[in-house]
Amino acid sequence: MSRVLTYAEAMREATDQCMARDPRVYVMGLGVTDPKGTFGTTLGLLERYGPRRVLDMPNAENAMTGIAIGSTLVGMRPIMTHQRADFVLLAFDQLINNAAKWHFMFGGRMRVPLVVRLVIGRGWGQGPQHSQSLQALFAHVPGLKVVMPATPHDAKGLLVAAIEDDNPVIVLEDRWLHGVRGHVPEDIYRVPLGVARTARPGRDATIVATGYLTLEAQCAAEHLAAEGIEVEVIDVRSLAPFDGAAVVASVRRTGRLVVADAGWRSLGFAAEVLACVAEEAHANLKAPPRRVTCPHAPTPTTPALANHYYPRAADLAAAVRDQLGRRGSCERSTGVPLDLPDPNFRGPF
């Protein structure tokens, strides 16, 4: 049975259903027990499962990540949450030198079924230390799986798949997505890791997008359709493993590629997508591929700078038009305050 939930409600339901099915699953993180419940994704879990399975934690990210990894080695399946991705930088030693390598170093006999949830992206003047989109860092590390659900349906399905996976999985959630609504089945289900989704079919160009920019890509595609340009939108969903075959197949049909990613331009995930297409489908390209990303500069705090820093639908539409040799409006105004997303956004952070 499918009904409409917010992205945050879908995340909470996935966690609840996995905890109900498996007593080894537990949640810990700064703020998971507070009245806001990590953007609403952990509300009610403490009351249902108690303080032994829903644990607030101190500002000691490296130590607590070590505890979570240790618990996986004795059979537990932790879900560790961070209200900002920037905080997990303090735990890189544990994630990269331990969690990501344990399975390899012990010849496949040891597993680290750890899920790390990270909130990324802009909102309310978060600035350079609280709004970084660091997906390329995680996807670069062998042994870490990385997913970026863009819809409530995929938020639930990918989180369930991540919790049940025997490898460490990084789940990146854009703070602009938690209030987005969509159809979500009531029963437990899984969205396979490593499989992209065609969010919109098209014949003239391909936009490959990650996370929240999937919504911006669909908005751009709708505007371009009014001009007679049919854009195919590929929602990556999983950065590692990456479904390069789906991207290549789309580009072979359309002959044009724009990659939308809210990470930095230099050495980012968008460059990896371009490299994949250059290796596998260069002969099919009718125009040079384009990256639409954040510039190689720290994320700004002031809304005046943020409005120019972050890519939006108008930037994607302009990139597609450029590939087709078309001209069109470059208007970036959305009728929304500069450092807020669509009206679904409710904060608190």
Helices and strands as residue ranges (DSSP letters): E 2-6, H 7-21, E 25-29, H 37-40, H 45-49, E 54-55, H 61-72, E 77-82, G 85-91, H 92-92, I 93-99, H 102-105, E 115-120, H 135-139, E 145-147, H 152-164, E 169-174, E 181-185, E 197-200, E 205-209, H 213-225, E 231-235, E 238-240, H 244-254, E 257-264, H 269-281, G 282-284, E 290-294, H 303-309, H 313-324
